[in-house]
Amino acid sequence: LKTRDIHLKLIETSDIHGNFFPYNFVTDQPTEGSLARVCALLEKMREKYGQRLIYIDNGDILQGQPTAYYYNFVDTQTEHPGAAMLNYLRCDVGNMGNHDIEAGHAVYDRWVRECHFPVLGANIIDVYTGEPYLTPYVMLEREGVRIAVLGMITPAIPMWLPETLWSGLRFEDMEECARRWIPLIREKERPDLVIGVFHAGKESVRQVDFYNEDATMDIARNVPGFDVLLIGHDHRRYCGTVTNVEGRRVWVVNPANNGVMVGDVDIYLSKLGSRVVRKKITAKLTRVGNYGVSRPFMDCFADVYDTVEDFVSRRIGTVAETMSTEPAYFGPSAFIDFIHSMQLELTGADISFCAPLSYDAEIRAGDMHM
């Protein structure tokens, strides 16, 4: 038998937060990042790698820019661009993020149905069946290489979101979940490569004693079997290795948010028959701005862009005088009074609470738009 050398390319996006277009609809300004730029990078890389390229998105795509909001809650019939665009980018695997859960069952269940690829969540458990609510892991094959991809989410969601948004679900500790699934995957699937896709950050934080929010490094060290961990959630770029309890190096890659960077992993394998005799992995973060914007992508989704631009441009009222949050730190504030009056009117509540989240936020005099 002759040794066969294989080079695979793995690209990760995470925490896109509705940044589908290279334009910020809130600030009305062009922006770096976006799926339109990621698409240009993928187009270029597929010219070189073809089917040897694997693209994985790590969640938090359904919240952020008004594009996500509009198709979450205004137009709920059209295919969600969060699914349509990842389908267009030929995404191989998706993962659920906490801000996807934030949109509520109707939104994320619809999104999962519309994605033409598995959306993972091994530690999102259906309380009625005791089984994972989503696909726990998926097997991919490229050039005869068997690749297992296990997806998980930070379990601290009940701390942040009301149960109405995740009714019927519970969220397992990530390390416990990994310890259960990795031996099963290794025994059943005999993978050549194991990738973890975690919507969790790097620095472990105990929340109210029992939620380990960002368990990535704990898993990398304590649960042998992973080759690469693709992470996100904390919006902090990172690319490095951890040595696990078996003395093996595990790559940990976090491209942070908004599609400004991607995780860019090169996997070199040598196989003798069905056996891997050599494995080398290198990783880096690659800036998508160097690849420009995909015109075919922009043309394909021009209707979505125009629809959202029209939505955010709608005039919804007029403000007579500029209101700032600054006075709220020292006494009465027209800005805070405005928030109170809206909350009381819209909800019928007897008492309203609010806080100025920025010292110098302004609602400027003139027409107010969506």
Secondary structure, DSSP 8 states (H G I E B T S, - for coil): ---EEEEEEEEEE---TT--SSEETTTTEE-S--HHHHHHHHHHHHHHHGGGEEEEE-S--SSSSHHHHIIIII--SS--HHHHHHHHTT-SBEE--HHHHTT-HHHHHHHHHH-SS-EE-TTEEETTTSSBSSB-EEEEEETTEEEEEEEEE-TTHHHHS-GGGSTTEEE--HHHHHHHHHHHHHHHH--SEEEEEEES-SS--EETTTEETT-HHHHHHHSTT-SEEE--SS---EEEEEE-TTS-EEEEEE--STTSEEEEEEEEEEEETTEEEEEEEEEEEEEGGGG---HHHHHHTHHHHHHHHHHHT-EEEEESS-EESGGGGTS--HHHHHHHHHHHHHH--S------SSTT-EE-SEEEE-
